[in-house]
Amino acid sequence: MMLYKAPVVRLNNEIQPSDYLVEECSNYCLIHRVVKPEEIDNYDDVELHVTMEGQYVIPRIAKCSSLENAEIAIRSYWAAVCTLKQR
């Protein structure tokens, strides 16, 4: 799995972009959202999975046809968060 680290945004402390893991499968890619340690209590055990590296993730938030499309989706998630922070 490839980790996409969120950009550092300092406009507002309330909403921060998330990190994402991309899992390459044979014909598609799955995007998983990494859950920060301070967020874990907001979810129940059914919603979260633990990776081999010990990271908690919300699994399969999106399915993309290629790694390039997964990267585009992640960048759009980050752009949406930055737009919200500017309001």
C-alpha positions in Angstrom: 0.0 0.0 0.0 1.1 3.5 -0.7 0.7 6.3 1.9 -0.3 9.7 0.7 0.5 12.2 3.5 -1.8 15.2 3.8 -0.4 18.7 3.1 0.2 20.9 6.1 -2.5 23.6 6.2 -2.4 26.3 8.9 -5.6 28.2 8.2 -7.7 26.7 11.0 -7.1 24.0 13.6 -10.6 22.6 13.5 -10.3 20.7 10.2 -7.1 19.1 9.0 -6.7 17.1 5.8 -6.4 13.3 6.3 -3.7 10.9 5.1 -4.8 8.1 2.8 -3.5 4.6 1.9 -3.9 3.4 -1.7 -4.1 -0.4 -2.2 -3.3 -1.5 -5.7 -5.4 -4.5 -6.7 -5.3 -6.3 -10.1 -7.8 -4.1 -12.0 -8.4 -1.2 -9.6 -7.2 0.7 -6.6 -8.9 1.1 -3.2 -8.5 4.2 -1.1 -8.5 3.9 2.7 -8.6 6.9 5.0 -6.0 6.8 7.8 -7.6 7.6 11.2 -5.5 9.8 13.5 -5.0 8.5 17.1 -7.1 11.3 18.5 -10.0 10.3 16.2 -10.2 6.6 17.1 -12.7 7.0 19.9 -15.2 8.5 17.4 -15.5 5.1 15.6 -16.6 1.6 16.6 -14.6 -1.5 16.0 -16.7 -2.5 13.0 -15.9 0.7 11.1 -12.1 0.6 11.5 -9.5 -1.9 10.2 -5.9 -2.1 11.4 -3.2 -2.4 8.7 -0.1 -4.6 9.0 1.8 -1.5 10.0 -0.6 -0.9 12.9 -2.5 2.1 11.4 -6.2 2.4 11.9 -8.1 3.1 8.6 -11.6 3.5 7.4 -11.5 0.9 4.6 -12.6 1.3 1.0 -13.8 4.8 1.0 -13.4 4.8 -2.8 -12.6 2.4 -5.7 -10.7 3.8 -8.6 -9.8 2.4 -12.0 -6.1 3.3 -11.7 -3.4 4.6 -9.4 -3.5 7.9 -11.3 -7.3 8.2 -10.7 -6.8 7.4 -7.0 -4.2 10.2 -6.7 -6.6 12.6 -8.4 -9.4 11.6 -6.0 -7.1 12.2 -2.9 -6.0 15.6 -4.2 -9.6 16.5 -4.7 -10.4 15.5 -1.0 -7.5 17.7 0.2 -8.6 20.6 -2.0 -12.2 20.3 -0.6 -10.8 20.5 3.0 -8.7 23.5 2.1 -11.7 25.2 0.6 -13.7 24.6 3.8 -10.9 26.0 5.9 -10.9 29.3 3.9 -14.6 30.0 4.7 
